[in-house]
Amino acid sequence: MTDALYLSTDDLSGLATPDEYVDAVRDAYRQVGEGAPAEPRTKLVSDDPPGMFTTYAAVLPDTGAMGGYMYAAGFGGRDAWFMTPLFDAESGEPLALLDGASMNPFKTGAAGAVGVDALAREDATSLALVGSGAQARGQLRAIATVRDLETVWVYSPTKEHRESFAGEMTKALGASVAAVASPAAAVEGADIVVTATNADEPVFDGETLDPGTHVTAMGQYDPAKRELDHRTIERAKYVPDLRARATADAGSFISAMEAGVVSEDDIHAELGEVVAGVEPGREDDEEVTVFDSGGTGVETAAAAHMLYERAAADGRGTPIDVSAASQALTGQD
Protein backbone atom coordinates (compact mmCIF):
# COMPACT_ATOMS: atom_id res chain seq x y z
CA MET A 1 0.00 0.00 0.00
CA THR A 2 1.25 3.47 -0.85
CA ASP A 3 -0.12 6.96 -0.48
CA ALA A 4 -0.76 9.04 -3.57
CA LEU A 5 -2.47 12.40 -3.89
CA TYR A 6 -5.68 13.31 -5.62
CA LEU A 7 -5.27 16.87 -6.89
CA SER A 8 -8.43 18.75 -7.82
CA THR A 9 -8.69 21.87 -9.94
CA ASP A 10 -8.72 23.97 -6.76
CA ASP A 11 -5.59 22.19 -5.49
CA LEU A 12 -3.77 23.02 -8.73
CA SER A 13 -4.84 26.64 -8.96
CA GLY A 14 -2.04 29.20 -9.07
CA LEU A 15 0.81 26.73 -8.64
CA ALA A 16 2.79 27.73 -11.74
CA THR A 17 3.22 30.62 -14.16
CA PRO A 18 3.28 30.27 -17.96
CA ASP A 19 7.07 30.55 -18.12
CA GLU A 20 7.43 27.78 -15.52
CA TYR A 21 5.22 25.51 -17.61
CA VAL A 22 7.39 26.32 -20.63
CA ASP A 23 10.61 25.45 -18.77
CA ALA A 24 9.21 22.10 -17.59
CA VAL A 25 7.89 21.18 -21.03
CA ARG A 26 11.08 22.23 -22.83
CA ASP A 27 13.14 19.96 -20.58
CA ALA A 28 10.70 17.10 -21.15
CA TYR A 29 11.03 17.40 -24.94
CA ARG A 30 14.80 17.54 -24.53
CA GLN A 31 14.59 14.15 -22.77
CA VAL A 32 12.46 12.69 -25.55
CA GLY A 33 14.93 14.02 -28.11
CA GLU A 34 17.64 12.13 -26.25
CA GLY A 35 15.67 8.89 -26.34
CA ALA A 36 13.03 8.95 -23.60
CA PRO A 37 9.92 7.03 -24.74
CA ALA A 38 6.66 8.72 -25.69
CA GLU A 39 3.76 7.53 -27.80
CA PRO A 40 1.05 9.47 -29.66
CA ARG A 41 -2.56 9.26 -28.66
CA THR A 42 -4.74 6.20 -28.94
CA LYS A 43 -8.32 7.18 -29.66
CA LEU A 44 -11.22 4.75 -29.30
CA VAL A 45 -14.60 5.83 -30.66
CA SER A 46 -17.93 4.19 -29.93
CA ASP A 47 -21.01 4.63 -32.10
CA ASP A 48 -23.55 3.13 -29.73
CA PRO A 49 -23.60 4.74 -27.29
CA PRO A 50 -21.69 7.57 -28.95
CA GLY A 51 -18.49 8.52 -27.17
CA MET A 52 -14.71 8.60 -27.17
CA PHE A 53 -11.88 7.43 -24.94
CA THR A 54 -8.33 8.68 -25.52
CA THR A 55 -4.98 7.99 -23.88
CA TYR A 56 -1.38 9.05 -24.37
CA ALA A 57 1.73 8.70 -22.24
CA ALA A 58 5.43 9.44 -21.79
CA VAL A 59 8.32 8.41 -19.54
CA LEU A 60 10.62 11.25 -18.41
CA PRO A 61 13.62 9.67 -16.67
CA ASP A 62 15.37 12.90 -15.68
CA THR A 63 12.15 14.37 -14.34
CA GLY A 64 11.56 11.14 -12.45
CA ALA A 65 8.01 10.72 -13.66
CA MET A 66 5.86 8.85 -16.11
CA GLY A 67 2.24 9.37 -16.96
CA GLY A 68 -0.12 11.08 -19.34
CA TYR A 69 -3.72 11.86 -20.09
CA MET A 70 -6.77 9.66 -20.07
CA TYR A 71 -9.85 11.53 -21.21
CA ALA A 72 -13.36 10.60 -22.16
CA ALA A 73 -16.41 12.15 -23.74
CA GLY A 74 -19.91 10.76 -23.94
CA PHE A 75 -21.38 12.72 -26.79
CA GLY A 76 -24.81 12.68 -25.18
CA GLY A 77 -23.26 14.65 -22.34
CA ARG A 78 -21.54 17.14 -24.68
CA ASP A 79 -18.52 17.47 -22.41
CA ALA A 80 -15.14 15.84 -21.73
CA TRP A 81 -13.31 14.69 -18.61
CA PHE A 82 -9.53 14.75 -18.27
CA MET A 83 -7.66 12.61 -15.74
CA THR A 84 -3.88 12.47 -15.36
CA PRO A 85 -2.29 9.50 -13.57
CA LEU A 86 1.31 10.18 -12.53
CA PHE A 87 3.88 7.58 -11.45
CA ASP A 88 7.44 7.56 -10.14
CA ALA A 89 9.78 6.69 -13.02
CA GLU A 90 12.11 4.55 -10.89
CA SER A 91 9.81 2.62 -8.55
CA GLY A 92 6.63 2.75 -10.60
CA GLU A 93 4.69 3.79 -7.52
CA PRO A 94 1.71 6.08 -8.08
CA LEU A 95 2.38 9.68 -7.11
CA ALA A 96 -0.84 11.43 -7.96
CA LEU A 97 -4.09 11.53 -9.86
CA LEU A 98 -4.78 15.00 -11.23
CA ASP A 99 -7.97 16.57 -12.49
CA GLY A 100 -6.29 17.48 -15.75
CA ALA A 101 -8.77 19.90 -17.30
CA SER A 102 -7.44 23.08 -15.70
CA MET A 103 -3.83 22.55 -16.76
CA ASN A 104 -4.76 21.72 -20.36
CA PRO A 105 -4.37 25.20 -21.93
CA PHE A 106 -1.21 25.87 -19.91
CA LYS A 107 0.68 22.71 -20.78
CA THR A 108 -0.50 22.76 -24.42
CA GLY A 109 0.41 26.43 -24.65
CA ALA A 110 3.84 25.58 -23.24
CA ALA A 111 4.40 23.00 -25.97
CA GLY A 112 3.52 25.64 -28.55
CA ALA A 113 5.94 28.08 -26.96
CA VAL A 114 8.74 25.50 -27.02
CA GLY A 115 8.04 25.03 -30.73
CA VAL A 116 8.13 28.78 -31.32
CA ASP A 117 11.37 29.13 -29.36
CA ALA A 118 12.99 26.35 -31.38
CA LEU A 119 11.77 27.39 -34.82
CA ALA A 120 10.69 31.04 -35.01
CA ARG A 121 13.12 33.85 -35.81
CA GLU A 122 14.78 35.35 -32.76
CA ASP A 123 13.55 38.80 -33.79
CA ALA A 124 9.92 37.76 -34.25
CA THR A 125 7.63 40.39 -32.68
CA SER A 126 4.27 39.99 -34.45
CA LEU A 127 1.83 37.13 -34.10
CA ALA A 128 -1.33 36.08 -35.92
CA LEU A 129 -3.76 34.00 -33.91
CA VAL A 130 -6.65 32.17 -35.57
CA GLY A 131 -8.96 31.18 -32.72
CA SER A 132 -10.03 32.89 -29.51
CA GLY A 133 -10.87 30.11 -27.06
CA ALA A 134 -9.07 28.75 -24.01
CA GLN A 135 -6.37 27.09 -26.09
CA ALA A 136 -5.68 30.32 -27.98
CA ARG A 137 -5.26 32.11 -24.65
CA GLY A 138 -2.85 29.43 -23.48
CA GLN A 139 -0.78 29.67 -26.66
CA LEU A 140 -0.54 33.45 -26.53
CA ARG A 141 0.38 33.66 -22.84
CA ALA A 142 3.10 31.03 -23.26
CA ILE A 143 4.55 32.41 -26.49
CA ALA A 144 4.84 35.82 -24.83
CA THR A 145 7.40 34.25 -22.46
CA VAL A 146 9.77 33.26 -25.30
CA ARG A 147 9.38 36.20 -27.73
CA ASP A 148 8.93 39.94 -27.16
CA LEU A 149 5.58 40.36 -28.85
CA GLU A 150 4.66 43.87 -29.90
CA THR A 151 1.63 43.21 -32.09
CA VAL A 152 -0.94 40.41 -32.10
CA TRP A 153 -3.77 40.08 -34.60
CA VAL A 154 -6.59 37.72 -33.67
CA TYR A 155 -9.38 36.33 -35.81
CA SER A 156 -12.27 34.05 -34.90
CA PRO A 157 -15.62 33.78 -36.67
CA THR A 158 -17.66 35.45 -33.90
CA LYS A 159 -16.96 39.19 -33.81
CA GLU A 160 -17.81 39.53 -30.11
CA HIS A 161 -15.46 36.70 -29.15
CA ARG A 162 -12.42 38.05 -30.99
CA GLU A 163 -12.98 41.58 -29.71
CA SER A 164 -13.39 40.37 -26.13
CA PHE A 165 -10.24 38.28 -26.49
CA ALA A 166 -8.29 41.25 -27.85
CA GLY A 167 -9.30 43.50 -24.98
CA GLU A 168 -8.52 40.87 -22.34
CA MET A 169 -5.13 39.93 -23.77
CA THR A 170 -4.04 43.54 -24.34
CA LYS A 171 -4.46 44.15 -20.62
CA ALA A 172 -2.84 40.83 -19.65
CA LEU A 173 0.24 41.09 -21.88
CA GLY A 174 0.84 44.78 -22.36
CA ALA A 175 1.12 44.16 -26.10
CA SER A 176 -1.19 45.52 -28.78
CA VAL A 177 -3.77 42.79 -29.44
CA ALA A 178 -6.23 43.71 -32.18
CA ALA A 179 -9.24 41.84 -33.56
CA VAL A 180 -9.39 41.59 -37.36
CA ALA A 181 -12.16 40.56 -39.73
CA SER A 182 -10.50 37.66 -41.58
CA PRO A 183 -7.71 35.09 -41.24
CA ALA A 184 -5.96 36.73 -44.19
CA ALA A 185 -5.86 40.05 -42.37
CA ALA A 186 -4.33 38.35 -39.33
CA VAL A 187 -1.71 36.37 -41.23
CA GLU A 188 -0.49 39.15 -43.51
CA GLY A 189 2.96 40.25 -42.39
CA ALA A 190 2.98 38.15 -39.20
CA ASP A 191 6.26 36.65 -38.00
CA ILE A 192 4.43 33.86 -36.13
CA VAL A 193 1.07 32.28 -37.02
CA VAL A 194 -0.85 30.10 -34.57
CA THR A 195 -3.99 28.15 -35.45
CA ALA A 196 -6.11 27.06 -32.50
CA THR A 197 -9.41 26.11 -34.09
CA ASN A 198 -11.83 23.25 -34.61
CA ALA A 199 -11.86 23.85 -38.37
CA ASP A 200 -12.09 20.90 -40.76
CA GLU A 201 -10.45 22.75 -43.65
CA PRO A 202 -7.44 25.10 -43.97
CA VAL A 203 -7.91 28.46 -42.29
CA PHE A 204 -5.47 30.51 -44.41
CA ASP A 205 -3.67 30.42 -47.77
CA GLY A 206 -0.08 29.23 -47.38
CA GLU A 207 0.99 31.22 -50.42
CA THR A 208 0.47 34.42 -48.41
CA LEU A 209 3.03 33.56 -45.73
CA ASP A 210 6.05 35.82 -45.80
CA PRO A 211 9.48 34.17 -46.00
CA GLY A 212 10.74 33.52 -42.47
CA THR A 213 7.30 32.94 -40.97
CA HIS A 214 6.83 30.29 -38.29
CA VAL A 215 3.48 28.46 -38.03
CA THR A 216 2.20 26.48 -35.06
CA ALA A 217 -0.88 24.36 -35.78
CA MET A 218 -2.46 22.92 -32.64
CA GLY A 219 -6.20 22.73 -33.14
CA GLN A 220 -6.59 19.48 -35.07
CA TYR A 221 -5.40 15.94 -34.41
CA ASP A 222 -7.66 13.98 -36.73
CA PRO A 223 -6.46 12.34 -39.96
CA ALA A 224 -9.53 13.66 -41.80
CA LYS A 225 -9.27 17.29 -40.59
CA ARG A 226 -6.68 20.00 -41.15
CA GLU A 227 -5.95 23.63 -40.37
CA LEU A 228 -3.05 24.03 -42.84
CA ASP A 229 -3.26 23.77 -46.61
CA HIS A 230 -0.94 21.81 -48.89
CA ARG A 231 1.04 24.90 -49.86
CA THR A 232 1.98 25.64 -46.24
CA ILE A 233 3.18 22.07 -45.70
CA GLU A 234 5.05 22.09 -49.02
CA ARG A 235 6.87 25.34 -48.23
CA ALA A 236 7.78 24.52 -44.66
CA LYS A 237 10.43 22.78 -42.64
CA TYR A 238 7.94 20.46 -40.95
CA VAL A 239 8.41 19.48 -37.29
CA PRO A 240 5.73 17.48 -35.40
CA ASP A 241 5.70 16.96 -31.66
CA LEU A 242 6.20 13.21 -32.24
CA ARG A 243 7.23 11.74 -35.57
CA ALA A 244 4.70 8.90 -35.28
CA ARG A 245 1.89 11.47 -35.05
CA ALA A 246 2.65 12.89 -38.47
CA THR A 247 1.28 9.84 -40.27
CA ALA A 248 -1.31 8.85 -37.66
CA ASP A 249 -3.48 11.87 -36.87
CA ALA A 250 -1.74 14.99 -38.24
CA GLY A 251 -4.43 15.70 -40.83
CA SER A 252 -2.61 18.56 -42.55
CA PHE A 253 0.48 16.47 -43.26
CA ILE A 254 -1.52 13.35 -44.13
CA SER A 255 -3.60 15.28 -46.67
CA ALA A 256 -0.46 16.75 -48.25
CA MET A 257 1.05 13.27 -48.47
CA GLU A 258 -2.08 11.86 -50.08
CA ALA A 259 -1.98 14.68 -52.63
CA GLY A 260 1.63 13.81 -53.46
CA VAL A 261 2.92 17.18 -52.27
CA VAL A 262 5.22 15.70 -49.60
CA SER A 263 6.37 12.31 -48.33
CA GLU A 264 7.48 10.95 -44.97
CA ASP A 265 11.00 12.00 -45.94
CA ASP A 266 9.82 15.60 -45.60
CA ILE A 267 9.39 15.25 -41.84
CA HIS A 268 12.44 17.25 -40.83
CA ALA A 269 12.60 16.10 -37.20
CA GLU A 270 10.39 15.85 -34.16
CA LEU A 271 10.40 18.67 -31.64
CA GLY A 272 12.49 16.88 -29.02
CA GLU A 273 15.28 16.26 -31.52
CA VAL A 274 15.46 19.97 -32.25
CA VAL A 275 15.33 20.94 -28.58
CA ALA A 276 18.06 18.41 -27.73
CA GLY A 277 20.28 19.62 -30.58
CA VAL A 278 20.14 16.27 -32.34
CA GLU A 279 18.70 17.98 -35.43
CA PRO A 280 18.85 21.66 -36.40
CA GLY A 281 15.88 23.95 -36.05
CA ARG A 282 15.67 27.14 -38.07
CA GLU A 283 18.78 27.54 -40.21
CA ASP A 284 18.14 30.90 -41.86
CA ASP A 285 15.80 33.89 -41.66
CA GLU A 286 14.00 33.00 -44.91
CA GLU A 287 12.76 29.54 -43.94
CA VAL A 288 9.08 28.89 -43.37
CA THR A 289 8.74 26.51 -40.42
CA VAL A 290 5.80 24.52 -39.06
CA PHE A 291 5.36 22.97 -35.64
CA ASP A 292 2.45 20.51 -35.71
CA SER A 293 1.28 20.18 -32.10
CA GLY A 294 -1.43 17.60 -31.52
CA GLY A 295 -0.96 17.02 -27.81
CA THR A 296 1.24 14.34 -26.24
CA GLY A 297 2.07 12.75 -22.93
CA VAL A 298 5.36 14.66 -22.97
CA GLU A 299 3.95 18.04 -21.92
CA THR A 300 1.27 16.32 -19.85
CA ALA A 301 3.64 14.30 -17.67
CA ALA A 302 6.04 17.23 -17.34
CA ALA A 303 3.37 19.68 -16.24
CA ALA A 304 1.69 17.15 -13.96
CA HIS A 305 4.93 16.35 -12.14
CA MET A 306 5.75 20.02 -11.63
CA LEU A 307 2.28 20.66 -10.23
CA TYR A 308 2.40 17.54 -8.06
CA GLU A 309 5.69 18.56 -6.45
CA ARG A 310 4.43 22.06 -5.72
CA ALA A 311 1.09 20.85 -4.38
CA ALA A 312 2.77 18.31 -2.11
CA ALA A 313 5.19 20.93 -0.77
CA ASP A 314 2.25 23.24 -0.09
CA GLY A 315 0.23 20.56 1.69
CA ARG A 316 -2.45 20.46 -0.99
CA GLY A 317 -4.36 17.42 -2.19
CA THR A 318 -6.24 14.49 -0.73
CA PRO A 319 -4.28 11.31 0.12
CA ILE A 320 -5.54 8.13 -1.49
CA ASP A 321 -4.44 4.57 -0.75
CA VAL A 322 -3.31 2.47 -3.70
CA SER A 323 -2.45 -1.22 -3.38
CA ALA A 324 0.56 -2.70 -5.13
CA ALA A 325 -0.14 -5.56 -7.51
CA SER A 326 1.47 -8.03 -5.14
CA GLN A 327 -0.95 -7.04 -2.39
CA ALA A 328 -3.95 -7.07 -4.62
CA LEU A 329 -3.14 -10.48 -6.04
CA THR A 330 -1.96 -12.25 -2.89
CA GLY A 331 -3.49 -10.29 -0.06
CA GLN A 332 -0.01 -10.08 1.52
CA ASP A 333 1.79 -7.01 2.77
Summary of the structure (lengths in Angstrom):
residues: 333
radius of gyration: 19.9
end to end distance: 7.7
largest distance: 66.9
contacts: 1212
relative contact order: 0.20
helix: 35%
strand: 27%
